[in-house]
């Protein structure tokens, strides 16, 4: 397994290292921190075939995706979707019927 390392990407410094799972099982995870972000992340398992380049590319991809999700104004999540019949939300059938009626009137 490779040793921990630091790299710079898009003006951010990433410091990463492999660490054994706290539960004492024989699982190793890649942990990393990023400048200007107070969190520590462990997005994937460390494996024997890891290279510095493969770990770095996975960390950059993970963090870019994380930032994209963080920047979303309204997250789509099944639990946050409006319930059918909720105030101000038209049921799907009524909306579809209204659209069909408007299209038919426009065609005349």
HUDA-V835445 format. One record per residue. N is the residue number from 1. RES is the residue in three letters. SS is DSSP state (h for helix, s for strand, l for the rest). OMEGA is omega in whole degrees, -180 to 180 (none if undefined). D_LAST is the distance of its C-alpha to the last C-alpha in Angstrom with 1 decimal. Layout:
N&RES&SS&OMEGA&D_LAST ; N&RES&SS&OMEGA&D_LAST
This chain:
1&UNK&l&-178&71.6 ; 2&UNK&l&180&71.1 ; 3&UNK&l&176&72.3 ; 4&UNK&l&-179&70.2 ; 5&UNK&s&180&69.0 ; 6&UNK&s&176&67.3 ; 7&UNK&s&-180&64.7 ; 8&UNK&s&176&62.5 ; 9&UNK&s&-180&58.8 ; 10&UNK&l&178&56.4 ; 11&UNK&l&175&59.2 ; 12&UNK&s&177&59.7 ; 13&UNK&s&179&62.9 ; 14&UNK&s&175&62.6 ; 15&UNK&s&-176&65.7 ; 16&UNK&s&177&65.5 ; 17&UNK&s&176&68.0 ; 18&UNK&s&-178&68.2 ; 19&UNK&s&179&69.4 ; 20&UNK&s&180&70.4 ; 21&UNK&l&-176&68.4 ; 22&UNK&l&-178&70.1 ; 23&UNK&l&177&70.3 ; 24&UNK&l&176&72.9 ; 25&UNK&l&-177&71.0 ; 26&UNK&l&177&71.4 ; 27&UNK&l&177&68.0 ; 28&UNK&s&-179&67.6 ; 29&UNK&s&172&64.6 ; 30&UNK&s&176&63.8 ; 31&UNK&s&174&63.8 ; 32&UNK&s&173&62.8 ; 33&UNK&s&-178&62.6 ; 34&UNK&s&177&60.8 ; 35&UNK&l&-180&61.9 ; 36&UNK&l&176&60.1 ; 37&UNK&s&-175&58.9 ; 38&UNK&s&-178&61.2 ; 39&UNK&s&175&60.1 ; 40&UNK&s&-174&61.7 ; 41&UNK&s&175&59.6 ; 42&UNK&s&-171&60.5 ; 43&UNK&s&-177&57.5 ; 44&UNK&s&-180&59.1 ; 45&UNK&s&172&62.3 ; 46&UNK&l&179&65.0 ; 47&UNK&l&-175&66.0 ; 48&UNK&l&-177&68.9 ; 49&UNK&l&178&66.8 ; 50&UNK&l&172&65.3 ; 51&UNK&l&178&66.1 ; 52&UNK&h&-179&65.8 ; 53&UNK&h&-179&62.9 ; 54&UNK&h&179&61.0 ; 55&UNK&h&-180&61.6 ; 56&UNK&h&-179&60.6 ; 57&UNK&h&178&57.3 ; 58&UNK&h&179&56.4 ; 59&UNK&h&179&57.4 ; 60&UNK&h&179&55.4 ; 61&UNK&h&179&52.3 ; 62&UNK&h&-176&52.7 ; 63&UNK&h&176&53.2 ; 64&UNK&h&177&50.2 ; 65&UNK&h&178&48.0 ; 66&UNK&h&179&49.7 ; 67&UNK&h&178&49.0 ; 68&UNK&h&178&45.3 ; 69&UNK&h&179&45.0 ; 70&UNK&h&-177&47.0 ; 71&UNK&h&-180&44.8 ; 72&UNK&l&180&41.5 ; 73&UNK&l&179&40.4 ; 74&UNK&l&-179&38.8 ; 75&UNK&l&175&40.1 ; 76&UNK&l&-180&38.0 ; 77&UNK&l&-174&40.3 ; 78&UNK&h&-177&39.6 ; 79&UNK&h&-177&41.7 ; 80&UNK&h&179&39.9 ; 81&UNK&l&178&36.3 ; 82&UNK&l&178&34.8 ; 83&UNK&l&177&35.3 ; 84&UNK&l&179&32.4 ; 85&UNK&l&179&31.8 ; 86&UNK&l&-180&33.7 ; 87&UNK&l&178&32.9 ; 88&UNK&l&180&30.1 ; 89&UNK&l&179&29.0 ; 90&UNK&l&175&25.8 ; 91&UNK&l&-175&26.4 ; 92&UNK&h&-179&24.8 ; 93&UNK&h&-180&22.9 ; 94&UNK&h&179&21.5 ; 95&UNK&h&179&20.5 ; 96&UNK&h&179&18.8 ; 97&UNK&h&178&17.0 ; 98&UNK&h&178&15.8 ; 99&UNK&h&179&14.7 ; 100&UNK&h&180&12.8 ; 101&UNK&h&179&11.0 ; 102&UNK&h&179&10.3 ; 103&UNK&h&180&9.0 ; 104&UNK&h&180&6.7 ; 105&UNK&h&-180&5.5 ; 106&UNK&h&-178&5.5 ; 107&UNK&h&-177&3.9 ; 108&UNK&l&none&0.0
